[in-house]
Amino acid sequence: MVLTAFGDRACVPLAVPPTPLHACGMPRTWDPESLSPAKAVRFLLDGNQRFLDKASTHQARTFQAELADQPQRPFAIVLGCADSRTPVEILFDQGFGDLFVVRIAGHVVAPSVVGSIEFAASQFGTRLVVVLGHTRCGAIAATVQAIQSGNGPESRNIRAVTDRIAPHIEPLVRTGGASAQQVLLRESMRAHVRASVDHLRHGSRLLEELVLAGRLAIVGAEYELETGRVHLLDDVPNEGGGTDPPSG
């Protein structure tokens, strides 16, 4: 049974008192059958291994008309980059309805992105959010170049992306010295992933309350274009209140 804090359904209390803004007027779906964060991570990493082993379950991505009449129950929310080489459902070997995916250049945490993740976390009972960066990211490279040269992109819309990344990586770029450019780009990507995770954990009252209540986990990960493998950058909360170490 699904309980929500919306309409005439029951409002499930949080472990921390909600603010008036979010008290029962904002949907807070709680589905006892939702995968725990640790199990959701394992589903993702197992899928990535199938992708690497070329053992993909292709049937999971064929058209299924009955899905139109079924409610959404994604087991994970993924914020990824818009890069055409990082198709989230494919690299995790998941099908229709398995993942709620938000993709934007450089996986920047813009207000509309936060709102999309809030919507999924509050409506579907999904308990895991993954911020997925990747190697050789063009948005990261453009930001590094802008910091090093002092010249941002001419397009104000592209600059809106790089300007959101720059504060997260500028210390690395300024102190990078003679570091190999590919090393700098990878470390910058990881720093930006971690900053994006922190933004989601603490920049949204709704998401922060769900995290504090143990209802939601937000973790970072990276996808290696060179190998096809996904690596976690954070520990994953387990059901006992501790953490499972990064794996993959």
KEKOL-367748 format. One record per residue (C-alpha): residue number from 0; chain; x, y, z; residue in three letters. Coordinates in Angstrom, 1 decimal. Layout:
BEGIN
> NUM / A / X / Y / Z / ALA
...
This chain:
BEGIN
> 0 / A / 0.0 / 0.0 / 0.0 / MET
> 1 / A / 1.2 / 3.5 / -0.8 / VAL
> 2 / A / 0.7 / 6.2 / 1.7 / LEU
> 3 / A / 1.1 / 9.9 / 0.7 / THR
> 4 / A / 0.8 / 13.2 / 2.4 / ALA
> 5 / A / -1.6 / 14.4 / -0.2 / PHE
> 6 / A / -5.4 / 14.6 / -0.7 / GLY
> 7 / A / -7.4 / 12.3 / 1.5 / ASP
> 8 / A / -4.6 / 9.8 / 2.0 / ARG
> 9 / A / -2.7 / 9.4 / 5.2 / ALA
> 10 / A / 0.2 / 11.7 / 6.0 / CYS
> 11 / A / 3.2 / 9.7 / 7.2 / VAL
> 12 / A / 5.2 / 11.6 / 9.8 / PRO
> 13 / A / 8.8 / 12.3 / 9.2 / LEU
> 14 / A / 11.6 / 11.6 / 11.6 / ALA
> 15 / A / 12.1 / 15.4 / 11.8 / VAL
> 16 / A / 9.3 / 17.8 / 12.2 / PRO
> 17 / A / 8.3 / 19.2 / 8.8 / PRO
> 18 / A / 8.0 / 22.9 / 8.3 / THR
> 19 / A / 4.5 / 24.3 / 7.7 / PRO
> 20 / A / 5.4 / 24.7 / 4.0 / LEU
> 21 / A / 5.8 / 21.0 / 3.6 / HIS
> 22 / A / 3.3 / 19.7 / 6.2 / ALA
> 23 / A / 0.9 / 17.4 / 4.4 / CYS
> 24 / A / 0.3 / 19.9 / 1.6 / GLY
> 25 / A / 3.4 / 18.6 / -0.2 / MET
> 26 / A / 3.1 / 15.0 / -1.4 / PRO
> 27 / A / 5.4 / 12.7 / 0.6 / ARG
> 28 / A / 4.9 / 9.3 / -0.9 / THR
> 29 / A / 6.0 / 6.4 / 1.2 / TRP
> 30 / A / 6.0 / 3.0 / -0.5 / ASP
> 31 / A / 7.1 / 0.2 / 1.9 / PRO
> 32 / A / 8.0 / -1.9 / -1.1 / GLU
> 33 / A / 10.5 / 0.6 / -2.4 / SER
> 34 / A / 14.0 / -0.7 / -2.7 / LEU
> 35 / A / 16.4 / 0.5 / 0.0 / SER
> 36 / A / 19.2 / 2.8 / -1.2 / PRO
> 37 / A / 21.7 / 0.0 / -0.7 / ALA
> 38 / A / 19.6 / -2.5 / -2.8 / LYS
> 39 / A / 18.9 / 0.1 / -5.4 / ALA
> 40 / A / 22.7 / 0.8 / -5.8 / VAL
> 41 / A / 23.2 / -3.0 / -6.1 / ARG
> 42 / A / 20.6 / -3.2 / -8.9 / PHE
> 43 / A / 22.4 / -0.3 / -10.7 / LEU
> 44 / A / 25.8 / -1.9 / -10.4 / LEU
> 45 / A / 24.6 / -5.3 / -11.4 / ASP
> 46 / A / 23.0 / -3.7 / -14.5 / GLY
> 47 / A / 26.2 / -2.0 / -15.3 / ASN
> 48 / A / 28.0 / -5.3 / -15.0 / GLN
> 49 / A / 25.5 / -6.9 / -17.5 / ARG
> 50 / A / 26.2 / -3.9 / -19.8 / PHE
> 51 / A / 30.0 / -4.6 / -19.6 / LEU
> 52 / A / 29.4 / -8.4 / -20.1 / ASP
> 53 / A / 27.2 / -7.7 / -23.1 / LYS
> 54 / A / 24.5 / -9.6 / -21.4 / ALA
> 55 / A / 21.9 / -6.9 / -21.6 / SER
> 56 / A / 18.3 / -7.8 / -21.1 / THR
> 57 / A / 17.1 / -6.2 / -24.3 / HIS
> 58 / A / 13.6 / -7.3 / -23.7 / GLN
> 59 / A / 13.4 / -4.7 / -20.9 / ALA
> 60 / A / 13.6 / -1.9 / -23.4 / ARG
> 61 / A / 11.0 / -3.1 / -25.9 / THR
> 62 / A / 7.6 / -1.3 / -26.2 / PHE
> 63 / A / 5.1 / -2.2 / -23.6 / GLN
> 64 / A / 1.7 / -0.6 / -24.1 / ALA
> 65 / A / 0.5 / -1.6 / -20.6 / GLU
> 66 / A / 3.0 / 0.7 / -19.0 / LEU
> 67 / A / 0.7 / 3.7 / -20.0 / ALA
> 68 / A / -1.8 / 2.5 / -17.4 / ASP
> 69 / A / 0.6 / 1.7 / -14.6 / GLN
> 70 / A / 1.9 / 4.2 / -12.0 / PRO
> 71 / A / 5.5 / 5.1 / -12.0 / GLN
> 72 / A / 7.7 / 3.2 / -9.6 / ARG
> 73 / A / 11.3 / 4.0 / -10.5 / PRO
> 74 / A / 13.8 / 2.5 / -8.0 / PHE
> 75 / A / 16.3 / 5.2 / -8.5 / ALA
> 76 / A / 16.6 / 8.8 / -9.6 / ILE
> 77 / A / 19.6 / 9.7 / -11.7 / VAL
> 78 / A / 20.9 / 13.2 / -12.5 / LEU
> 79 / A / 23.3 / 12.7 / -15.4 / GLY
> 80 / A / 25.0 / 14.7 / -18.1 / CYS
> 81 / A / 23.4 / 15.3 / -21.5 / ALA
> 82 / A / 26.5 / 13.8 / -23.2 / ASP
> 83 / A / 25.3 / 11.5 / -26.0 / SER
> 84 / A / 27.8 / 8.9 / -24.9 / ARG
> 85 / A / 26.2 / 8.4 / -21.5 / THR
> 86 / A / 22.7 / 7.0 / -22.0 / PRO
> 87 / A / 21.7 / 6.2 / -18.4 / VAL
> 88 / A / 19.2 / 3.4 / -18.9 / GLU
> 89 / A / 21.6 / 1.6 / -21.3 / ILE
> 90 / A / 24.7 / 1.7 / -19.2 / LEU
> 91 / A / 22.8 / 0.5 / -16.2 / PHE
> 92 / A / 20.8 / -2.0 / -18.3 / ASP
> 93 / A / 17.4 / -0.8 / -17.1 / GLN
> 94 / A / 14.1 / -0.6 / -19.0 / GLY
> 95 / A / 10.9 / 1.5 / -19.1 / PHE
> 96 / A / 9.8 / 2.7 / -15.7 / GLY
> 97 / A / 13.0 / 1.6 / -13.8 / ASP
> 98 / A / 14.8 / 4.9 / -13.5 / LEU
> 99 / A / 13.7 / 8.6 / -13.3 / PHE
> 100 / A / 16.4 / 10.3 / -15.3 / VAL
> 101 / A / 17.2 / 14.0 / -15.4 / VAL
> 102 / A / 19.9 / 14.9 / -17.9 / ARG
> 103 / A / 21.5 / 18.3 / -18.4 / ILE
> 104 / A / 24.9 / 19.4 / -19.6 / ALA
> 105 / A / 27.4 / 19.0 / -16.8 / GLY
> 106 / A / 24.7 / 17.6 / -14.5 / HIS
> 107 / A / 24.4 / 21.1 / -13.1 / VAL
> 108 / A / 21.9 / 21.6 / -10.3 / VAL
> 109 / A / 19.6 / 24.3 / -11.7 / ALA
> 110 / A / 16.3 / 25.1 / -10.0 / PRO
> 111 / A / 14.3 / 23.1 / -12.6 / SER
> 112 / A / 16.6 / 20.1 / -11.9 / VAL
> 113 / A / 16.0 / 20.3 / -8.2 / VAL
> 114 / A / 12.3 / 20.6 / -8.8 / GLY
> 115 / A / 12.3 / 17.5 / -11.0 / SER
> 116 / A / 14.2 / 15.5 / -8.4 / ILE
> 117 / A / 11.9 / 16.8 / -5.6 / GLU
> 118 / A / 8.9 / 15.7 / -7.7 / PHE
> 119 / A / 10.2 / 12.2 / -8.2 / ALA
> 120 / A / 11.3 / 11.7 / -4.6 / ALA
> 121 / A / 8.0 / 13.0 / -3.1 / SER
> 122 / A / 5.7 / 11.3 / -5.5 / GLN
> 123 / A / 7.1 / 7.8 / -6.3 / PHE
> 124 / A / 8.6 / 6.6 / -3.0 / GLY
> 125 / A / 12.0 / 6.3 / -4.7 / THR
> 126 / A / 14.8 / 6.2 / -2.1 / ARG
> 127 / A / 18.0 / 6.7 / -4.1 / LEU
> 128 / A / 19.3 / 9.7 / -6.0 / VAL
> 129 / A / 22.6 / 9.3 / -8.0 / VAL
> 130 / A / 24.5 / 12.2 / -9.4 / VAL
> 131 / A / 26.4 / 10.7 / -12.3 / LEU
> 132 / A / 29.4 / 12.4 / -13.7 / GLY
> 133 / A / 31.6 / 11.0 / -16.5 / HIS
> 134 / A / 35.1 / 11.2 / -17.8 / THR
> 135 / A / 36.0 / 13.5 / -20.7 / ARG
> 136 / A / 33.0 / 15.8 / -19.9 / CYS
> 137 / A / 32.7 / 18.6 / -22.3 / GLY
> 138 / A / 31.0 / 20.9 / -19.9 / ALA
> 139 / A / 33.8 / 20.4 / -17.3 / ILE
> 140 / A / 36.5 / 20.9 / -20.0 / ALA
> 141 / A / 34.8 / 24.2 / -21.1 / ALA
> 142 / A / 34.7 / 25.4 / -17.6 / THR
> 143 / A / 38.4 / 24.5 / -17.0 / VAL
> 144 / A / 39.3 / 26.4 / -20.1 / GLN
> 145 / A / 37.3 / 29.4 / -19.1 / ALA
> 146 / A / 39.0 / 29.6 / -15.7 / ILE
> 147 / A / 42.4 / 29.1 / -17.2 / GLN
> 148 / A / 42.0 / 31.6 / -20.0 / SER
> 149 / A / 39.7 / 34.1 / -18.2 / GLY
> 150 / A / 37.4 / 34.0 / -21.2 / ASN
> 151 / A / 34.0 / 32.4 / -20.7 / GLY
> 152 / A / 31.8 / 31.0 / -23.5 / PRO
> 153 / A / 30.3 / 33.6 / -25.9 / GLU
> 154 / A / 26.8 / 32.2 / -25.5 / SER
> 155 / A / 25.2 / 33.4 / -22.3 / ARG
> 156 / A / 23.2 / 30.1 / -22.2 / ASN
> 157 / A / 26.4 / 28.0 / -22.3 / ILE
> 158 / A / 27.9 / 30.4 / -19.8 / ARG
> 159 / A / 25.0 / 29.7 / -17.5 / ALA
> 160 / A / 26.2 / 26.1 / -17.4 / VAL
> 161 / A / 29.9 / 26.8 / -16.9 / THR
> 162 / A / 29.2 / 29.5 / -14.3 / ASP
> 163 / A / 27.4 / 26.9 / -12.2 / ARG
> 164 / A / 30.4 / 24.5 / -12.4 / ILE
> 165 / A / 33.2 / 27.0 / -11.9 / ALA
> 166 / A / 32.9 / 27.6 / -8.2 / PRO
> 167 / A / 33.1 / 23.9 / -7.5 / HIS
> 168 / A / 36.4 / 23.4 / -9.5 / ILE
> 169 / A / 38.1 / 26.8 / -9.5 / GLU
> 170 / A / 40.4 / 25.9 / -6.5 / PRO
> 171 / A / 41.6 / 22.8 / -8.3 / LEU
> 172 / A / 42.2 / 24.6 / -11.5 / VAL
> 173 / A / 44.0 / 27.5 / -9.8 / ARG
> 174 / A / 46.3 / 25.1 / -7.9 / THR
> 175 / A / 46.6 / 22.5 / -10.6 / GLY
> 176 / A / 50.1 / 23.6 / -11.6 / GLY
> 177 / A / 51.7 / 21.2 / -14.0 / ALA
> 178 / A / 49.1 / 18.5 / -13.5 / SER
> 179 / A / 48.3 / 16.5 / -16.6 / ALA
> 180 / A / 45.2 / 18.0 / -18.2 / GLN
> 181 / A / 43.3 / 14.7 / -18.2 / GLN
> 182 / A / 44.0 / 14.3 / -14.5 / VAL
> 183 / A / 42.8 / 17.8 / -13.8 / LEU
> 184 / A / 39.6 / 17.2 / -15.8 / LEU
> 185 / A / 38.8 / 14.0 / -13.9 / ARG
> 186 / A / 39.4 / 15.5 / -10.5 / GLU
> 187 / A / 37.4 / 18.5 / -11.5 / SER
> 188 / A / 34.5 / 16.3 / -12.6 / MET
> 189 / A / 34.6 / 14.5 / -9.2 / ARG
> 190 / A / 34.7 / 17.7 / -7.3 / ALA
> 191 / A / 31.7 / 18.9 / -9.3 / HIS
> 192 / A / 29.8 / 15.7 / -8.6 / VAL
> 193 / A / 30.4 / 16.0 / -4.9 / ARG
> 194 / A / 29.3 / 19.6 / -4.9 / ALA
> 195 / A / 26.1 / 18.7 / -6.8 / SER
> 196 / A / 25.4 / 15.9 / -4.2 / VAL
> 197 / A / 25.9 / 18.4 / -1.4 / ASP
> 198 / A / 23.7 / 21.0 / -3.1 / HIS
> 199 / A / 20.8 / 18.4 / -3.4 / LEU
> 200 / A / 21.3 / 17.3 / 0.2 / ARG
> 201 / A / 21.2 / 20.8 / 1.7 / HIS
> 202 / A / 19.9 / 23.1 / -1.0 / GLY
> 203 / A / 16.4 / 21.7 / -1.0 / SER
> 204 / A / 14.4 / 21.6 / 2.2 / ARG
> 205 / A / 12.2 / 18.8 / 1.0 / LEU
> 206 / A / 15.2 / 16.6 / 0.0 / LEU
> 207 / A / 17.1 / 17.4 / 3.2 / GLU
> 208 / A / 14.1 / 16.4 / 5.3 / GLU
> 209 / A / 13.8 / 13.1 / 3.5 / LEU
> 210 / A / 17.5 / 12.4 / 3.9 / VAL
> 211 / A / 17.4 / 13.3 / 7.6 / LEU
> 212 / A / 14.4 / 11.0 / 8.0 / ALA
> 213 / A / 16.3 / 8.1 / 6.5 / GLY
> 214 / A / 13.8 / 8.0 / 3.6 / ARG
> 215 / A / 16.3 / 9.1 / 0.9 / LEU
> 216 / A / 20.0 / 8.7 / 0.1 / ALA
> 217 / A / 21.9 / 11.0 / -2.4 / ILE
> 218 / A / 25.2 / 9.7 / -3.7 / VAL
> 219 / A / 27.7 / 10.6 / -6.3 / GLY
> 220 / A / 29.1 / 8.3 / -9.0 / ALA
> 221 / A / 31.3 / 8.5 / -12.1 / GLU
> 222 / A / 31.0 / 6.7 / -15.5 / TYR
> 223 / A / 34.3 / 5.9 / -17.3 / GLU
> 224 / A / 33.9 / 6.4 / -21.0 / LEU
> 225 / A / 37.1 / 4.5 / -21.5 / GLU
> 226 / A / 35.9 / 1.3 / -19.8 / THR
> 227 / A / 32.1 / 1.5 / -19.5 / GLY
> 228 / A / 32.2 / 1.0 / -15.8 / ARG
> 229 / A / 30.4 / 3.0 / -13.1 / VAL
> 230 / A / 32.2 / 3.7 / -9.8 / HIS
> 231 / A / 30.5 / 5.1 / -6.6 / LEU
> 232 / A / 32.1 / 8.1 / -5.0 / LEU
> 233 / A / 30.1 / 7.9 / -1.7 / ASP
> 234 / A / 29.2 / 5.4 / 0.9 / ASP
> 235 / A / 25.7 / 4.1 / 0.7 / VAL
> 236 / A / 23.5 / 4.1 / 3.8 / PRO
> 237 / A / 22.4 / 0.6 / 4.8 / ASN
> 238 / A / 19.2 / -0.4 / 6.6 / GLU
> 239 / A / 20.9 / -0.5 / 9.9 / GLY
> 240 / A / 21.8 / 3.2 / 9.8 / GLY
> 241 / A / 25.4 / 2.7 / 8.9 / GLY
> 242 / A / 27.0 / 2.8 / 5.5 / THR
> 243 / A / 28.2 / 0.3 / 2.9 / ASP
> 244 / A / 31.5 / 1.3 / 1.3 / PRO
> 245 / A / 31.7 / 2.5 / -2.3 / PRO
> 246 / A / 31.8 / -0.4 / -4.8 / SER
> 247 / A / 31.7 / -1.0 / -8.5 / GLY
